[in-house]
Amino acid sequence: MDTTTHIRTFVEVVRCGGFSEAARQLGVVPSVVANASPSWRPNCRPGCSSAPRAR
């Protein structure tokens, strides 16, 4: 996603109150919106995730 798309997605999540409704409004599947979300957290470097990693 480019910066403009990230911002638009972020605004939709805030406006809609969740990933699922934002995805419906944007015309994408919820996983697309959810996968964009780690970059919105403070102190998150590219590629970081809150999901546990398999060891």
GURO-23587 format. One line per field, with one value per atom (N, C-alpha, C): x, y, z; residue in one letter. Coordinates in nm, 4 decimals, padded with zeros to 6 digits. Example, Ala and Ser with C-alpha at 12.3 -4.5 7.8 and 13.67 -1.06 7.14 Angstrom:
east	[01.3190, 01.2300, 01.3200, 01.2850, 01.3670, 01.2900]
north	[-00.5690, -00.4500, -00.3300, -00.2250, -00.1060, 00.0030]
up	[00.7800, 00.7800, 00.7800, 00.7080, 00.7140, 00.7870]
residuo	[a, a, a, s, s, s]
***
This chain:
east	[00.0838, 00.0000, 00.0878, 00.0460, 00.1167, 00.0668, 00.1329, 00.1012, -00.0424, -00.0896, -00.2268, -00.3282, -00.3055, -00.3960, -00.3927, -00.2737, -00.2632, -00.3436, -00.3308, -00.4029, -00.5533, -00.5962, -00.7397, -00.7926, -00.7158, -00.7559, -00.7646, -00.6648, -00.6643, -00.7864, -00.8171, -00.9328, -01.0615, -01.0739, -01.1943, -01.2082, -01.0971, -01.1032, -01.1514, -01.0972, -01.1389, -01.2851, -01.3233, -01.4606, -01.5608, -01.5255, -01.6172, -01.6086, -01.5014, -01.4869, -01.4357, -01.3872, -01.3325, -01.2880, -01.2098, -01.1547, -01.2599, -01.3555, -01.4528, -01.5380, -01.5920, -01.6754, -01.5913, -01.4718, -01.3835, -01.3531, -01.3289, -01.3025, -01.4223, -01.5433, -01.6643, -01.6727, -01.6465, -01.6539, -01.5482, -01.4313, -01.3216, -01.3282, -01.4150, -01.4292, -01.3157, -01.2591, -01.1528, -01.1882, -01.1131, -01.1354, -01.0741, -01.1297, -01.0794, -00.9304, -00.8759, -00.7333, -00.6440, -00.6881, -00.6100, -00.5999, -00.7114, -00.7136, -00.6336, -00.6521, -00.5811, -00.4308, -00.3889, -00.2458, -00.1799, -00.2559, -00.2011, -00.1820, -00.2509, -00.2554, -00.1257, -00.0324, 00.0869, 00.1637, 00.1642, 00.2392, 00.1741, 00.0536, -00.0138, 00.0233, 00.0855, 00.1204, 00.2503, 00.2591, 00.3846, 00.4976, 00.6164, 00.7372, 00.7365, 00.6593, 00.6542, 00.7382, 00.8367, 00.9221, 00.8545, 00.8910, 00.8348, 00.8559, 00.7516, 00.7585, 00.7235, 00.7044, 00.6690, 00.5227, 00.4908, 00.3548, 00.3250, 00.1981, 00.1583, 00.1311, 00.1272, 00.0995, 00.2216, 00.1990, 00.3118, 00.3777, 00.5065, 00.5797, 00.6022, 00.5946, 00.6223, 00.7712, 00.8038, 00.9460, 00.9895]
north	[-00.1183, 00.0000, 00.1239, 00.2232, 00.3512, 00.4330, 00.5446, 00.6265, 00.6765, 00.7197, 00.7706, 00.6617, 00.5420, 00.4306, 00.3936, 00.3956, 00.3690, 00.4709, 00.5970, 00.7019, 00.6846, 00.6601, 00.6403, 00.5202, 00.4127, 00.2933, 00.3226, 00.3915, 00.4283, 00.5122, 00.6108, 00.6979, 00.6163, 00.5237, 00.4398, 00.3519, 00.2962, 00.2133, 00.2965, 00.4159, 00.5032, 00.5417, 00.5818, 00.6256, 00.5127, 00.3924, 00.2780, 00.2062, 00.2253, 00.1615, 00.0190, -00.0258, -00.1615, -00.1985, -00.3066, -00.3514, -00.4027, -00.4810, -00.5447, -00.4429, -00.3463, -00.2454, -00.1572, -00.1237, -00.0433, -00.1178, -00.2476, -00.3272, -00.3253, -00.3383, -00.3318, -00.1969, -00.0907, 00.0433, 00.0641, 00.0033, 00.0179, -00.0827, -00.1830, -00.2837, -00.3846, -00.4145, -00.5140, -00.6137, -00.7224, -00.8205, -00.7690, -00.8076, -00.7570, -00.7811, -00.8891, -00.9159, -00.8088, -00.7468, -00.6382, -00.5213, -00.4887, -00.3782, -00.4163, -00.5367, -00.5806, -00.5879, -00.6306, -00.6403, -00.5040, -00.4012, -00.2661, -00.2058, -00.2585, -00.1957, -00.1925, -00.2878, -00.2786, -00.1478, -00.0935, 00.0298, 00.1501, 00.1355, 00.2471, 00.2559, 00.1526, 00.1530, 00.2286, 00.3064, 00.3757, 00.2750, 00.3135, 00.2322, 00.1015, 00.0938, -00.0280, -00.0071, -00.0918, -00.0848, -00.1613, -00.1322, -00.2096, -00.3588, -00.4347, -00.5793, -00.6310, -00.5415, -00.5899, -00.6317, -00.7159, -00.7665, -00.8017, -00.7929, -00.8318, -00.9816, -01.0477, -01.1910, -01.2694, -01.3737, -01.4549, -01.5254, -01.5430, -01.6117, -01.7577, -01.8420, -01.9838, -02.0020, -02.0923, -02.1154, -02.2513]
up	[00.0000, 00.0000, 00.0000, -00.0742, -00.0701, 00.0488, 00.0743, 00.1914, 00.1887, 00.0747, 00.0637, 00.0971, 00.0485, 00.0765, 00.2246, 00.2862, 00.4299, 00.5103, 00.4747, 00.5472, 00.5296, 00.4085, 00.3823, 00.4603, 00.4636, 00.5375, 00.6861, 00.7398, 00.8816, 00.9169, 00.8340, 00.8586, 00.8577, 00.7653, 00.7593, 00.8834, 00.9312, 01.0519, 01.1699, 01.1842, 01.2942, 01.2785, 01.1578, 01.1320, 01.1544, 01.1098, 01.1191, 01.2532, 01.3253, 01.4543, 01.4503, 01.3367, 01.3303, 01.1900, 01.1841, 01.0566, 00.9596, 01.0104, 00.9206, 00.8461, 00.9191, 00.8537, 00.7622, 00.8043, 00.7190, 00.5893, 00.5994, 00.4798, 00.3856, 00.4421, 00.3577, 00.2862, 00.3596, 00.3005, 00.1920, 00.2103, 00.1143, 00.0001, 00.0151, -00.0907, -00.0944, 00.0238, 00.0324, 00.1413, 00.1482, 00.2535, 00.3836, 00.4994, 00.6272, 00.6511, 00.5971, 00.6198, 00.5587, 00.4500, 00.3893, 00.4864, 00.5500, 00.6467, 00.7706, 00.8200, 00.9406, 00.9177, 00.8010, 00.7723, 00.7593, 00.7324, 00.7237, 00.8623, 00.9620, 01.0938, 01.1737, 01.1641, 01.2490, 01.2313, 01.1123, 01.0892, 01.1560, 01.2095, 01.2760, 01.4225, 01.4771, 01.6189, 01.6407, 01.7493, 01.7783, 01.8021, 01.7681, 01.7884, 01.7115, 01.6068, 01.5264, 01.4010, 01.3844, 01.2657, 01.1519, 01.0285, 00.9169, 00.9387, 00.9182, 00.9320, 01.0701, 01.1683, 01.3010, 01.3027, 01.3974, 01.4073, 01.5521, 01.5882, 01.7229, 01.7299, 01.6156, 01.6123, 01.6626, 01.7414, 01.7867, 01.6703, 01.6794, 01.5723, 01.6086, 01.5078, 01.5295, 01.5560, 01.6460, 01.6780, 01.6352]
residuo	[m, m, m, d, d, d, t, t, t, t, t, t, t, t, t, h, h, h, i, i, i, r, r, r, t, t, t, f, f, f, v, v, v, e, e, e, v, v, v, v, v, v, r, r, r, c, c, c, g, g, g, g, g, g, f, f, f, s, s, s, e, e, e, a, a, a, a, a, a, r, r, r, q, q, q, l, l, l, g, g, g, v, v, v, v, v, v, p, p, p, s, s, s, v, v, v, v, v, v, a, a, a, n, n, n, a, a, a, s, s, s, p, p, p, s, s, s, w, w, w, r, r, r, p, p, p, n, n, n, c, c, c, r, r, r, p, p, p, g, g, g, c, c, c, s, s, s, s, s, s, a, a, a, p, p, p, r, r, r, a, a, a, r, r, r]
***
